Amino acid sequence: MNEGHGKVIISALNTPPSDLLLSNDYMPENQAIGTRVGQFFTIDPDDANQTGTYRYELVSGEGAESNARFELTQGGVLKTATLFDYEIDPMTFSIRVRTSDEFNASMESSFLIFLLDETTLVVDTMLPEKAVDGGVIVGVRVLNDAKVYELGVLLAGRPISSPNQDGVVRVPVLTAGQGSLSSQVYLPGFMQGVYEQWFLPDPEWSTLYAVAYGINVEGETYGLEEVFDLDKKASRYDPLTGAQAMDNAPGWWESPWLGNYYRSESGWMLHLDLGWLYPSPSAGGGLWMWKEAVGWIWTEDGLYPYLYSAGLENWLYFFGEHEKSRLLYDYGERNWMNLNERSVDEKEEAR
């Protein structure tokens, strides 16, 4: 924590705050305006239980040279008010903050905020490998230490000239969103290495073209294109669910424990009961699925229709359809959830 020293303004019959603390005193470059930097906290001799209410504001005086580059809410949240570029801006910024209690007794302190340099990702495309279940293993190798938002592979049945060309499938291998569902959160403790994902190619593809990509605050970078010859015989087994391809119904699968679903080329799954889901294999077994109305949920053979919610940190039970509503029972809140209560666009073209 960063703390400073400054003048104390005393209000009669009330002891002023004795210290002002900031939860975080650094920020990465190139963040959007309004990005949270940290939270201020007040130490007050009259508030031993820390239940008091305090007001915060940026003030002029010693150490206030960079006040205009930041925004401070009355509740003490410090945010960026301008863009910061490590190659142009200084490495430190000085601000001055006043905290006041409910009786207007206050103190002021100056703080240094440090700007962190970000590194452009260097990624290499792994040559796809055939998997025993009929799919392929694709991957990305990161060649330098750098914080990332997302790693993945662009895949197509013809040469890839642009990440936005028709027919290109973007397959995330590692994303910050899997825990937080926020593209503005860094993956913690990220290091160099190889990151892989299973993928089921389109049965019409005879050749697989792959290009690795990585995204961080410096932008999106790409590896070289790799080419892999595919078996023209389409796989009839989905290792995610143990499902078999359904005859005379292209794209549809029948799982002995999860039921029937359709797999789109983009990786999304249209489950007959749960609707659109994005499946992801679980390292410890089972299946993670992202559902717009509930976030990440986990289940496995022998447990479904019981589902564990990562966001709620408790178990759900899928009851099924009742009066045209798909119902989940939340064991933590002890109430029913309606999967239709949010506006969810469950159309393949929206994926």
TORKOL-4160 file (C-alpha; in steps of 0.2 Angstrom, whole numbers, padded with zeros to 4 digits, m for minus):
351
<pt num="1" X="0000" Y="0000" Z="0000"/>
<pt num="2" X="0006" Y="0018" Z="m0004"/>
<pt num="3" X="0004" Y="0031" Z="0010"/>
<pt num="4" X="0009" Y="0049" Z="0011"/>
<pt num="5" X="0010" Y="0063" Z="0024"/>
<pt num="6" X="0002" Y="0080" Z="0023"/>
<pt num="7" X="m0008" Y="0093" Z="0033"/>
<pt num="8" X="m0022" Y="0089" Z="0045"/>
<pt num="9" X="m0038" Y="0099" Z="0045"/>
<pt num="10" X="m0046" Y="0097" Z="0063"/>
<pt num="11" X="m0064" Y="0099" Z="0066"/>
<pt num="12" X="m0069" Y="0103" Z="0084"/>
<pt num="13" X="m0074" Y="0089" Z="0096"/>
<pt num="14" X="m0069" Y="0076" Z="0083"/>
<pt num="15" X="m0053" Y="0068" Z="0080"/>
<pt num="16" X="m0048" Y="0068" Z="0062"/>
<pt num="17" X="m0043" Y="0053" Z="0052"/>
<pt num="18" X="m0025" Y="0048" Z="0055"/>
<pt num="19" X="m0020" Y="0039" Z="0039"/>
<pt num="20" X="m0025" Y="0036" Z="0021"/>
<pt num="21" X="m0021" Y="0020" Z="0012"/>
<pt num="22" X="m0023" Y="0015" Z="m0006"/>
<pt num="23" X="m0026" Y="m0003" Z="m0011"/>
<pt num="24" X="m0016" Y="m0003" Z="m0027"/>
<pt num="25" X="m0003" Y="0010" Z="m0033"/>
<pt num="26" X="0001" Y="0004" Z="m0051"/>
<pt num="27" X="m0008" Y="0002" Z="m0067"/>
<pt num="28" X="m0004" Y="m0006" Z="m0084"/>
<pt num="29" X="m0002" Y="0006" Z="m0099"/>
<pt num="30" X="m0015" Y="0008" Z="m0113"/>
<pt num="31" X="m0030" Y="0004" Z="m0102"/>
<pt num="32" X="m0047" Y="0012" Z="m0107"/>
<pt num="33" X="m0052" Y="0028" Z="m0099"/>
<pt num="34" X="m0062" Y="0024" Z="m0083"/>
<pt num="35" X="m0051" Y="0009" Z="m0078"/>
<pt num="36" X="m0051" Y="0006" Z="m0060"/>
<pt num="37" X="m0034" Y="0009" Z="m0052"/>
<pt num="38" X="m0037" Y="0006" Z="m0033"/>
<pt num="39" X="m0048" Y="0009" Z="m0018"/>
<pt num="40" X="m0044" Y="0022" Z="m0004"/>
<pt num="41" X="m0046" Y="0017" Z="0014"/>
<pt num="42" X="m0047" Y="0028" Z="0029"/>
<pt num="43" X="m0039" Y="0025" Z="0047"/>
<pt num="44" X="m0048" Y="0035" Z="0060"/>
<pt num="45" X="m0045" Y="0034" Z="0079"/>
<pt num="46" X="m0064" Y="0038" Z="0082"/>
<pt num="47" X="m0069" Y="0023" Z="0071"/>
<pt num="48" X="m0061" Y="0007" Z="0079"/>
<pt num="49" X="m0073" Y="m0004" Z="0070"/>
<pt num="50" X="m0071" Y="0004" Z="0053"/>
<pt num="51" X="m0090" Y="0007" Z="0051"/>
<pt num="52" X="m0089" Y="0026" Z="0048"/>
<pt num="53" X="m0093" Y="0034" Z="0031"/>
<pt num="54" X="m0079" Y="0044" Z="0023"/>
<pt num="55" X="m0079" Y="0056" Z="0008"/>
<pt num="56" X="m0064" Y="0057" Z="m0004"/>
<pt num="57" X="m0058" Y="0070" Z="m0016"/>
<pt num="58" X="m0043" Y="0076" Z="m0026"/>
<pt num="59" X="m0036" Y="0092" Z="m0020"/>
<pt num="60" X="m0023" Y="0104" Z="m0024"/>
<pt num="61" X="m0007" Y="0106" Z="m0015"/>
<pt num="62" X="0010" Y="0097" Z="m0014"/>
<pt num="63" X="0010" Y="0081" Z="m0024"/>
<pt num="64" X="m0006" Y="0086" Z="m0034"/>
<pt num="65" X="0003" Y="0087" Z="m0051"/>
<pt num="66" X="m0006" Y="0073" Z="m0060"/>
<pt num="67" X="m0023" Y="0075" Z="m0052"/>
<pt num="68" X="m0031" Y="0079" Z="m0069"/>
<pt num="69" X="m0026" Y="0062" Z="m0076"/>
<pt num="70" X="m0037" Y="0053" Z="m0063"/>
<pt num="71" X="m0055" Y="0053" Z="m0057"/>
<pt num="72" X="m0059" Y="0049" Z="m0039"/>
<pt num="73" X="m0077" Y="0045" Z="m0033"/>
<pt num="74" X="m0084" Y="0051" Z="m0017"/>
<pt num="75" X="m0083" Y="0032" Z="m0011"/>
<pt num="76" X="m0064" Y="0032" Z="m0014"/>
<pt num="77" X="m0062" Y="0022" Z="m0030"/>
<pt num="78" X="m0048" Y="0029" Z="m0041"/>
<pt num="79" X="m0050" Y="0028" Z="m0060"/>
<pt num="80" X="m0040" Y="0034" Z="m0075"/>
<pt num="81" X="m0047" Y="0049" Z="m0083"/>
<pt num="82" X="m0035" Y="0049" Z="m0098"/>
<pt num="83" X="m0025" Y="0036" Z="m0108"/>
<pt num="84" X="m0007" Y="0032" Z="m0102"/>
<pt num="85" X="0007" Y="0026" Z="m0114"/>
<pt num="86" X="0023" Y="0020" Z="m0106"/>
<pt num="87" X="0033" Y="0025" Z="m0121"/>
<pt num="88" X="0027" Y="0043" Z="m0120"/>
<pt num="89" X="0022" Y="0046" Z="m0102"/>
<pt num="90" X="0033" Y="0047" Z="m0086"/>
<pt num="91" X="0034" Y="0031" Z="m0076"/>
<pt num="92" X="0026" Y="0039" Z="m0060"/>
<pt num="93" X="0011" Y="0051" Z="m0057"/>
<pt num="94" X="0008" Y="0061" Z="m0041"/>
<pt num="95" X="m0009" Y="0064" Z="m0034"/>
<pt num="96" X="m0016" Y="0072" Z="m0018"/>
<pt num="97" X="m0031" Y="0066" Z="m0009"/>
<pt num="98" X="m0042" Y="0072" Z="0005"/>
<pt num="99" X="m0052" Y="0061" Z="0016"/>
<pt num="100" X="m0066" Y="0068" Z="0027"/>
<pt num="101" X="m0077" Y="0059" Z="0040"/>
<pt num="102" X="m0095" Y="0063" Z="0043"/>
<pt num="103" X="m0091" Y="0078" Z="0054"/>
<pt num="104" X="m0080" Y="0085" Z="0041"/>
<pt num="105" X="m0064" Y="0082" Z="0050"/>
<pt num="106" X="m0051" Y="0078" Z="0037"/>
<pt num="107" X="m0033" Y="0074" Z="0032"/>
<pt num="108" X="m0023" Y="0075" Z="0016"/>
<pt num="109" X="m0010" Y="0064" Z="0008"/>
<pt num="110" X="0000" Y="0063" Z="m0008"/>
<pt num="111" X="0002" Y="0047" Z="m0018"/>
<pt num="112" X="0013" Y="0040" Z="m0032"/>
<pt num="113" X="0005" Y="0030" Z="m0045"/>
<pt num="114" X="0016" Y="0019" Z="m0056"/>
<pt num="115" X="0014" Y="0015" Z="m0074"/>
<pt num="116" X="0019" Y="m0002" Z="m0080"/>
<pt num="117" X="0025" Y="m0006" Z="m0097"/>
<pt num="118" X="0016" Y="m0020" Z="m0107"/>
<pt num="119" X="0025" Y="m0032" Z="m0119"/>
<pt num="120" X="0019" Y="m0038" Z="m0136"/>
<pt num="121" X="0015" Y="m0056" Z="m0137"/>
<pt num="122" X="0026" Y="m0067" Z="m0148"/>
<pt num="123" X="0016" Y="m0083" Z="m0152"/>
<pt num="124" X="0020" Y="m0098" Z="m0163"/>
<pt num="125" X="0007" Y="m0110" Z="m0171"/>
<pt num="126" X="0008" Y="m0128" Z="m0166"/>
<pt num="127" X="0007" Y="m0141" Z="m0180"/>
<pt num="128" X="m0010" Y="m0149" Z="m0177"/>
<pt num="129" X="m0010" Y="m0168" Z="m0171"/>
<pt num="130" X="m0023" Y="m0181" Z="m0174"/>
<pt num="131" X="m0032" Y="m0187" Z="m0159"/>
<pt num="132" X="m0038" Y="m0205" Z="m0156"/>
<pt num="133" X="m0056" Y="m0199" Z="m0155"/>
<pt num="134" X="m0056" Y="m0192" Z="m0173"/>
<pt num="135" X="m0053" Y="m0174" Z="m0168"/>
<pt num="136" X="m0037" Y="m0165" Z="m0169"/>
<pt num="137" X="m0026" Y="m0156" Z="m0155"/>
<pt num="138" X="m0022" Y="m0138" Z="m0160"/>
<pt num="139" X="m0011" Y="m0127" Z="m0149"/>
<pt num="140" X="m0001" Y="m0111" Z="m0147"/>
<pt num="141" X="0016" Y="m0109" Z="m0140"/>
<pt num="142" X="0020" Y="m0092" Z="m0132"/>
<pt num="143" X="0038" Y="m0087" Z="m0134"/>
<pt num="144" X="0040" Y="m0073" Z="m0121"/>
<pt num="145" X="0033" Y="m0069" Z="m0104"/>
<pt num="146" X="0018" Y="m0057" Z="m0106"/>
<pt num="147" X="0002" Y="m0054" Z="m0098"/>
<pt num="148" X="m0013" Y="m0060" Z="m0109"/>
<pt num="149" X="m0032" Y="m0058" Z="m0111"/>
<pt num="150" X="m0033" Y="m0073" Z="m0123"/>
<pt num="151" X="m0024" Y="m0086" Z="m0132"/>
<pt num="152" X="m0031" Y="m0097" Z="m0146"/>
<pt num="153" X="m0030" Y="m0104" Z="m0164"/>
<pt num="154" X="m0039" Y="m0098" Z="m0180"/>
<pt num="155" X="m0044" Y="m0113" Z="m0190"/>
<pt num="156" X="m0051" Y="m0116" Z="m0207"/>
<pt num="157" X="m0053" Y="m0128" Z="m0222"/>
<pt num="158" X="m0043" Y="m0116" Z="m0234"/>
<pt num="159" X="m0029" Y="m0104" Z="m0232"/>
<pt num="160" X="m0031" Y="m0090" Z="m0219"/>
<pt num="161" X="m0028" Y="m0073" Z="m0226"/>
<pt num="162" X="m0038" Y="m0063" Z="m0213"/>
<pt num="163" X="m0044" Y="m0068" Z="m0196"/>
<pt num="164" X="m0061" Y="m0061" Z="m0202"/>
<pt num="165" X="m0063" Y="m0071" Z="m0218"/>
<pt num="166" X="m0078" Y="m0082" Z="m0220"/>
<pt num="167" X="m0076" Y="m0099" Z="m0214"/>
<pt num="168" X="m0063" Y="m0095" Z="m0201"/>
<pt num="169" X="m0067" Y="m0103" Z="m0184"/>
<pt num="170" X="m0059" Y="m0094" Z="m0168"/>
<pt num="171" X="m0055" Y="m0107" Z="m0155"/>
<pt num="172" X="m0049" Y="m0100" Z="m0138"/>
<pt num="173" X="m0037" Y="m0111" Z="m0129"/>
<pt num="174" X="m0035" Y="m0100" Z="m0114"/>
<pt num="175" X="m0045" Y="m0085" Z="m0109"/>
<pt num="176" X="m0046" Y="m0073" Z="m0094"/>
<pt num="177" X="m0065" Y="m0074" Z="m0097"/>
<pt num="178" X="m0066" Y="m0093" Z="m0091"/>
<pt num="179" X="m0065" Y="m0087" Z="m0073"/>
<pt num="180" X="m0071" Y="m0069" Z="m0074"/>
<pt num="181" X="m0080" Y="m0068" Z="m0090"/>
<pt num="182" X="m0071" Y="m0051" Z="m0092"/>
<pt num="183" X="m0060" Y="m0047" Z="m0107"/>
<pt num="184" X="m0051" Y="m0034" Z="m0096"/>
<pt num="185" X="m0044" Y="m0046" Z="m0084"/>
<pt num="186" X="m0027" Y="m0053" Z="m0086"/>
<pt num="187" X="m0023" Y="m0071" Z="m0084"/>
<pt num="188" X="m0014" Y="m0073" Z="m0067"/>
<pt num="189" X="0004" Y="m0079" Z="m0066"/>
<pt num="190" X="0005" Y="m0081" Z="m0085"/>
<pt num="191" X="0022" Y="m0089" Z="m0092"/>
<pt num="192" X="0029" Y="m0095" Z="m0108"/>
<pt num="193" X="0023" Y="m0112" Z="m0114"/>
<pt num="194" X="0012" Y="m0123" Z="m0125"/>
<pt num="195" X="m0007" Y="m0122" Z="m0123"/>
<pt num="196" X="m0018" Y="m0134" Z="m0132"/>
<pt num="197" X="m0036" Y="m0138" Z="m0136"/>
<pt num="198" X="m0046" Y="m0152" Z="m0144"/>
<pt num="199" X="m0056" Y="m0148" Z="m0160"/>
<pt num="200" X="m0068" Y="m0157" Z="m0171"/>
<pt num="201" X="m0065" Y="m0151" Z="m0189"/>
<pt num="202" X="m0079" Y="m0149" Z="m0201"/>
<pt num="203" X="m0082" Y="m0165" Z="m0210"/>
<pt num="204" X="m0081" Y="m0156" Z="m0227"/>
<pt num="205" X="m0063" Y="m0151" Z="m0224"/>
<pt num="206" X="m0050" Y="m0161" Z="m0231"/>
<pt num="207" X="m0036" Y="m0150" Z="m0225"/>
<pt num="208" X="m0034" Y="m0140" Z="m0209"/>
<pt num="209" X="m0026" Y="m0123" Z="m0209"/>
<pt num="210" X="m0021" Y="m0116" Z="m0192"/>
<pt num="211" X="m0014" Y="m0099" Z="m0186"/>
<pt num="212" X="m0011" Y="m0096" Z="m0168"/>
<pt num="213" X="m0016" Y="m0079" Z="m0160"/>
<pt num="214" X="m0013" Y="m0070" Z="m0144"/>
<pt num="215" X="m0022" Y="m0054" Z="m0137"/>
<pt num="216" X="m0016" Y="m0042" Z="m0123"/>
<pt num="217" X="m0016" Y="m0024" Z="m0120"/>
<pt num="218" X="m0003" Y="m0021" Z="m0135"/>
<pt num="219" X="m0016" Y="m0029" Z="m0147"/>
<pt num="220" X="m0018" Y="m0045" Z="m0156"/>
<pt num="221" X="m0003" Y="m0055" Z="m0163"/>
<pt num="222" X="m0002" Y="m0070" Z="m0175"/>
<pt num="223" X="0009" Y="m0085" Z="m0178"/>
<pt num="224" X="0014" Y="m0093" Z="m0195"/>
<pt num="225" X="0001" Y="m0104" Z="m0204"/>
<pt num="226" X="0002" Y="m0123" Z="m0201"/>
<pt num="227" X="m0006" Y="m0135" Z="m0213"/>
<pt num="228" X="m0013" Y="m0152" Z="m0208"/>
<pt num="229" X="m0021" Y="m0166" Z="m0219"/>
<pt num="230" X="m0037" Y="m0173" Z="m0212"/>
<pt num="231" X="m0045" Y="m0190" Z="m0214"/>
<pt num="232" X="m0060" Y="m0187" Z="m0226"/>
<pt num="233" X="m0071" Y="m0199" Z="m0215"/>
<pt num="234" X="m0080" Y="m0189" Z="m0203"/>
<pt num="235" X="m0079" Y="m0193" Z="m0184"/>
<pt num="236" X="m0094" Y="m0201" Z="m0177"/>
<pt num="237" X="m0089" Y="m0199" Z="m0159"/>
<pt num="238" X="m0089" Y="m0184" Z="m0148"/>
<pt num="239" X="m0076" Y="m0186" Z="m0133"/>
<pt num="240" X="m0084" Y="m0171" Z="m0124"/>
<pt num="241" X="m0100" Y="m0181" Z="m0120"/>
<pt num="242" X="m0097" Y="m0199" Z="m0127"/>
<pt num="243" X="m0110" Y="m0195" Z="m0140"/>
<pt num="244" X="m0113" Y="m0204" Z="m0156"/>
<pt num="245" X="m0117" Y="m0194" Z="m0173"/>
<pt num="246" X="m0135" Y="m0196" Z="m0177"/>
<pt num="247" X="m0140" Y="m0205" Z="m0194"/>
<pt num="248" X="m0148" Y="m0194" Z="m0207"/>
<pt num="249" X="m0146" Y="m0178" Z="m0195"/>
<pt num="250" X="m0129" Y="m0169" Z="m0200"/>
<pt num="251" X="m0122" Y="m0160" Z="m0185"/>
<pt num="252" X="m0133" Y="m0169" Z="m0172"/>
<pt num="253" X="m0126" Y="m0180" Z="m0158"/>
<pt num="254" X="m0134" Y="m0191" Z="m0145"/>
<pt num="255" X="m0126" Y="m0193" Z="m0128"/>
<pt num="256" X="m0131" Y="m0207" Z="m0117"/>
<pt num="257" X="m0130" Y="m0195" Z="m0102"/>
<pt num="258" X="m0132" Y="m0177" Z="m0108"/>
<pt num="259" X="m0145" Y="m0180" Z="m0121"/>
<pt num="260" X="m0147" Y="m0174" Z="m0139"/>
<pt num="261" X="m0138" Y="m0158" Z="m0146"/>
<pt num="262" X="m0132" Y="m0149" Z="m0161"/>
<pt num="263" X="m0113" Y="m0144" Z="m0163"/>
<pt num="264" X="m0110" Y="m0129" Z="m0174"/>
<pt num="265" X="m0094" Y="m0125" Z="m0184"/>
<pt num="266" X="m0090" Y="m0112" Z="m0171"/>
<pt num="267" X="m0090" Y="m0124" Z="m0157"/>
<pt num="268" X="m0106" Y="m0119" Z="m0149"/>
<pt num="269" X="m0119" Y="m0133" Z="m0144"/>
<pt num="270" X="m0138" Y="m0131" Z="m0146"/>
<pt num="271" X="m0144" Y="m0143" Z="m0132"/>
<pt num="272" X="m0162" Y="m0148" Z="m0134"/>
<pt num="273" X="m0166" Y="m0144" Z="m0116"/>
<pt num="274" X="m0153" Y="m0131" Z="m0110"/>
<pt num="275" X="m0152" Y="m0121" Z="m0127"/>
<pt num="276" X="m0136" Y="m0113" Z="m0133"/>
<pt num="277" X="m0120" Y="m0118" Z="m0123"/>
<pt num="278" X="m0102" Y="m0116" Z="m0126"/>
<pt num="279" X="m0093" Y="m0132" Z="m0120"/>
<pt num="280" X="m0076" Y="m0134" Z="m0113"/>
<pt num="281" X="m0067" Y="m0150" Z="m0107"/>
<pt num="282" X="m0063" Y="m0150" Z="m0088"/>
<pt num="283" X="m0045" Y="m0154" Z="m0083"/>
<pt num="284" X="m0052" Y="m0165" Z="m0069"/>
<pt num="285" X="m0065" Y="m0174" Z="m0079"/>
<pt num="286" X="m0083" Y="m0169" Z="m0084"/>
<pt num="287" X="m0088" Y="m0154" Z="m0094"/>
<pt num="288" X="m0089" Y="m0135" Z="m0092"/>
<pt num="289" X="m0102" Y="m0126" Z="m0101"/>
<pt num="290" X="m0105" Y="m0108" Z="m0103"/>
<pt num="291" X="m0123" Y="m0102" Z="m0103"/>
<pt num="292" X="m0127" Y="m0084" Z="m0105"/>
<pt num="293" X="m0141" Y="m0084" Z="m0092"/>
<pt num="294" X="m0130" Y="m0092" Z="m0079"/>
<pt num="295" X="m0112" Y="m0091" Z="m0083"/>
<pt num="296" X="m0100" Y="m0106" Z="m0082"/>
<pt num="297" X="m0108" Y="m0123" Z="m0076"/>
<pt num="298" X="m0100" Y="m0140" Z="m0073"/>
<pt num="299" X="m0107" Y="m0157" Z="m0074"/>
<pt num="300" X="m0102" Y="m0175" Z="m0079"/>
<pt num="301" X="m0109" Y="m0192" Z="m0083"/>
<pt num="302" X="m0118" Y="m0198" Z="m0067"/>
<pt num="303" X="m0122" Y="m0181" Z="m0061"/>
<pt num="304" X="m0132" Y="m0172" Z="m0074"/>
<pt num="305" X="m0145" Y="m0165" Z="m0073"/>
<pt num="306" X="m0136" Y="m0158" Z="m0057"/>
<pt num="307" X="m0125" Y="m0144" Z="m0062"/>
<pt num="308" X="m0112" Y="m0134" Z="m0052"/>
<pt num="309" X="m0112" Y="m0115" Z="m0055"/>
<pt num="310" X="m0095" Y="m0107" Z="m0054"/>
<pt num="311" X="m0102" Y="m0090" Z="m0052"/>
<pt num="312" X="m0115" Y="m0094" Z="m0038"/>
<pt num="313" X="m0103" Y="m0107" Z="m0030"/>
<pt num="314" X="m0117" Y="m0119" Z="m0027"/>
<pt num="315" X="m0127" Y="m0133" Z="m0035"/>
<pt num="316" X="m0141" Y="m0131" Z="m0047"/>
<pt num="317" X="m0154" Y="m0144" Z="m0053"/>
<pt num="318" X="m0161" Y="m0144" Z="m0071"/>
<pt num="319" X="m0180" Y="m0148" Z="m0069"/>
<pt num="320" X="m0184" Y="m0146" Z="m0087"/>
<pt num="321" X="m0198" Y="m0137" Z="m0096"/>
<pt num="322" X="m0214" Y="m0131" Z="m0086"/>
<pt num="323" X="m0227" Y="m0120" Z="m0094"/>
<pt num="324" X="m0215" Y="m0115" Z="m0108"/>
<pt num="325" X="m0201" Y="m0111" Z="m0096"/>
<pt num="326" X="m0185" Y="m0120" Z="m0093"/>
<pt num="327" X="m0182" Y="m0121" Z="m0074"/>
<pt num="328" X="m0166" Y="m0123" Z="m0063"/>
<pt num="329" X="m0167" Y="m0125" Z="m0044"/>
<pt num="330" X="m0154" Y="m0115" Z="m0035"/>
<pt num="331" X="m0149" Y="m0125" Z="m0019"/>
<pt num="332" X="m0140" Y="m0110" Z="m0012"/>
<pt num="333" X="m0154" Y="m0098" Z="m0013"/>
<pt num="334" X="m0167" Y="m0111" Z="m0012"/>
<pt num="335" X="m0178" Y="m0104" Z="m0026"/>
<pt num="336" X="m0181" Y="m0108" Z="m0045"/>
<pt num="337" X="m0172" Y="m0099" Z="m0059"/>
<pt num="338" X="m0180" Y="m0097" Z="m0076"/>
<pt num="339" X="m0168" Y="m0099" Z="m0090"/>
<pt num="340" X="m0179" Y="m0088" Z="m0101"/>
<pt num="341" X="m0180" Y="m0073" Z="m0089"/>
<pt num="342" X="m0165" Y="m0064" Z="m0098"/>
<pt num="343" X="m0165" Y="m0059" Z="m0116"/>
<pt num="344" X="m0154" Y="m0073" Z="m0124"/>
<pt num="345" X="m0151" Y="m0073" Z="m0143"/>
<pt num="346" X="m0150" Y="m0092" Z="m0146"/>
<pt num="347" X="m0147" Y="m0092" Z="m0164"/>
<pt num="348" X="m0132" Y="m0100" Z="m0173"/>
<pt num="349" X="m0129" Y="m0084" Z="m0183"/>
<pt num="350" X="m0127" Y="m0074" Z="m0168"/>
<pt num="351" X="m0112" Y="m0085" Z="m0163"/>
